[in-house]
Amino acid sequence: MPAVFSAASPLREWTTAQARPRERLDYWVGAICEAFLEMDCQSRLADCFDGRLTHLPLTQLALNRVEASTQDVYRTPVGIARSRALPFYLITQTEQPWQVRQGGRIVQLRAGDAVLVDSAQTYELHFPHSVTCLSVQMPRAWVGTWLQTVDTREARVAHRERGWGAMLSALSLQLGRSPELALQMAPSWLEEQFGALLAAALEPPPVDHAGGGGVGQGLLHRRSLARMRERLGEPDWRVTDLAAELGVSPRTLHRAFAAAGETVAARWRHVRMEHAGALLLQARLSGLTMAEIGRRCGYTDASHFAREFQRVHGETPKRWAQARRP
């Protein structure tokens, strides 16, 4: 299938537009096998099939936005035998209901529900209306760093309105509609968000209703906040660094924050923005540039700091300070 490349962007795109109508489904199956893995595909609109696939590789994951005519996709034993890698796929349909069958179980899904399917197992994907989905390719070893249970016979669902599934759904829907937004984020940061939300949605931590979380998780959460405040001025300080300093795995750290009803990234941003606000309100620091304020909060890029501040507070740092500074 013809692929469109851009020297300025890692985005790749396949489209059936250049093929003759009666040949488009065959082109589409070729694209699926090249960009995804060995699968069979059928469509009742084979004579006038349309499809577009946008592919964006990250560091370990890959984002695939699929827009296509109604179709039925089959992962067969023959396809599994031909495949070199056996990744997982987190699939979220953005517009229409659809259906997954794996391990003898049929799951009816709505737009916004995210489902994790294992390509090491046979499955069927049925799109009775059209395909408008984000499919995130996740290597098996990577999934194992986030989920305690990796090998299951059935697809696992994160419902769009249940707990952390709502946040996973929101992230998937946003990138499904505009995958180019991922280019504005550090790939490793985005992958951490997917991992943390996937673990929280599919393996929610146990909740102690008397205290809002286990004693160990609550203590780890408090220790983490204290360490964040100590190191908030350091750029490029990551979740893995925080976990290593606390002597736990990143998965354990993310589960402690999920038990407290938040993510590590959201709290880290809040701690930085809280400190930025305190600096902006000090009259003796009124001569500092916004770039210096951002630097003291761990941002090496002034525009990144300004965007983050406006996202949290609803206005630019300068306007925010002018409205509140005596």
Buried (B, 14 or more C-beta within 10 A) or exposed (E): BEEEEEEEEEBBBBBBEEBEEEEBBBBBBEBBBEBBBBBBBEBEBBEEBBBBBBBBBBEBBBBBBBBBBBBBBBBBEEBBEEBEEEBBBBBBBBBBEBBBBBBEEEBEBEBBBBBBBBBBBBBBBBBEEBBBBBBBBBBBEBBBBBBEEBEBEBBBBBBBEEBBBBBBBBBBBBBBEEBEEBEEEEBBEBBBBBBBBBBBBBBBBEBEEEEEBBEEBBEBBEBBBEBBEEBBEEEEBBBEBBBEBBEBBBBBBBBBBBBBEBBBBBBBBBBBBEBBBEBBBEEEBEEBEBBEBBBBBBBEEBEEBBBBBBEBBEEBBEEBBEEEEE
